Amino acid sequence: MAESLIATYEYEEDFLDVAGKLKGMNVPLTVMTPIPMHDVEKVLGIGKSKVRFFSLAGAILGGLSGFALAVGTAMVFVLPTGGRPIIPIPPYLVIGYEMTILFGVLATLLGFHVVSRLPAWEEAPYTPEANIDRFVISVPIEGDVSAVESVLREGGADQVKRVEY
């Protein structure tokens, strides 16, 4: 069984201050908020998501494979008609475009699961207040956590509790 300290905060400012202090102390932490907050990303130093690279790679692969599929089919079943080229570019762009969208979407879905580490095989601490009206910081307990606990309490936490999960 793992154990964590969970601190709940009523005010966003207190929550952000404590998260910044803990990040400065190089303490591993997890934050839970009832609303989306871009300030948390700034405080924790979270950059842009890597999912966009999966999307780009999937789109490029899809475009190339769609065009290759159309060209390969034309080369296997050669039907020269009326002096038109065997590999006409404009109609094949439609197939390339559709495959670009398909592979891009599938790669984005795969990238989302890879980057967010889903499915979650490990248990994680949770408190229902995080979905209602409180801002929550969870810190895994590793050794002596008295300094971390004092930072959580001095920051204006409503409650600090130990939770086994």
BELHU-V243034 format. One record per residue. N is the residue number from 1. PHI is phi in radians with two decimals (* if undefined). OMEGA is omega in whole degrees, -180 to 180 (none if undefined). Layout:
{{N,PHI,OMEGA} {N,PHI,OMEGA}}
This chain:
{{1,*,175} {2,-1.69,-177} {3,-2.33,180} {4,-2.40,168} {5,-1.65,178} {6,-2.10,179} {7,-2.03,178} {8,-1.92,-179} {9,-2.21,178} {10,-1.51,-174} {11,-1.88,-178} {12,-1.09,-177} {13,-1.11,178} {14,-1.09,179} {15,-1.02,-179} {16,-1.17,178} {17,-1.08,-179} {18,-1.15,178} {19,-1.07,177} {20,-1.13,179} {21,-1.12,180} {22,-1.15,177} {23,-1.13,177} {24,-1.14,178} {25,-1.48,-178} {26,1.02,178} {27,-1.66,176} {28,-1.19,-178} {29,-2.52,175} {30,-2.19,179} {31,-2.01,177} {32,-2.33,-179} {33,-2.28,179} {34,-1.37,-179} {35,-2.31,175} {36,-1.15,-179} {37,-2.35,178} {38,-1.39,178} {39,-1.15,178} {40,-1.13,179} {41,-1.08,178} {42,-1.17,-178} {43,-1.13,-178} {44,-1.46,178} {45,1.29,179} {46,-1.47,-179} {47,-1.57,179} {48,-1.25,-178} {49,-1.23,178} {50,-1.47,-179} {51,-1.07,-178} {52,-1.07,178} {53,-1.25,174} {54,-1.10,-180} {55,-1.08,-179} {56,-1.11,-180} {57,-1.10,179} {58,-1.13,180} {59,-1.15,179} {60,-1.12,179} {61,-1.08,180} {62,-1.15,179} {63,-1.09,180} {64,-1.17,-179} {65,-1.25,177} {66,-1.13,178} {67,-1.16,179} {68,-1.15,178} {69,-1.08,-179} {70,-1.16,-180} {71,-1.17,179} {72,-1.07,178} {73,-1.14,179} {74,-1.17,-179} {75,-1.34,179} {76,-1.32,-179} {77,-1.96,-178} {78,-1.23,178} {79,-2.27,179} {80,-1.25,180} {81,-2.34,171} {82,0.97,177} {83,1.33,177} {84,-1.34,180} {85,-1.20,179} {86,-1.18,180} {87,-2.02,177} {88,-1.40,-175} {89,-1.24,-173} {90,-0.96,-180} {91,-1.20,-180} {92,-1.31,176} {93,-1.13,178} {94,-1.11,179} {95,-1.17,177} {96,-1.07,179} {97,-1.13,-179} {98,-1.10,178} {99,-1.21,175} {100,-1.06,179} {101,-1.12,-178} {102,-1.06,-178} {103,-1.19,178} {104,-1.09,179} {105,-1.17,180} {106,-1.13,178} {107,-1.19,177} {108,-1.12,178} {109,-1.09,177} {110,-1.10,180} {111,-1.09,178} {112,-1.05,-179} {113,-1.20,180} {114,-1.21,-176} {115,-1.18,-179} {116,-1.50,179} {117,0.96,177} {118,-1.68,-5} {119,-1.28,-179} {120,-1.41,-178} {121,-1.49,-178} {122,-1.80,175} {123,-1.23,178} {124,-2.38,179} {125,-1.19,-178} {126,-2.62,173} {127,-2.38,-175} {128,-1.10,-180} {129,-1.06,-179} {130,-1.15,179} {131,-1.64,-175} {132,-1.83,-174} {133,-2.63,-177} {134,-2.18,174} {135,-1.75,-170} {136,-2.18,172} {137,-2.08,179} {138,-2.06,-179} {139,-2.16,177} {140,-1.16,-179} {141,-1.50,178} {142,-2.38,180} {143,1.31,-178} {144,-1.46,-177} {145,-2.00,-178} {146,-1.13,179} {147,-1.15,179} {148,-1.15,-180} {149,-1.12,178} {150,-1.19,177} {151,-1.11,179} {152,-1.10,-179} {153,-1.25,-179} {154,-1.19,180} {155,-1.34,178} {156,1.70,180} {157,-1.19,174} {158,-1.14,177} {159,-2.68,175} {160,-2.20,-178} {161,-2.37,176} {162,-1.63,-177} {163,-2.30,173} {164,-1.69,180} {165,-2.45,none}}
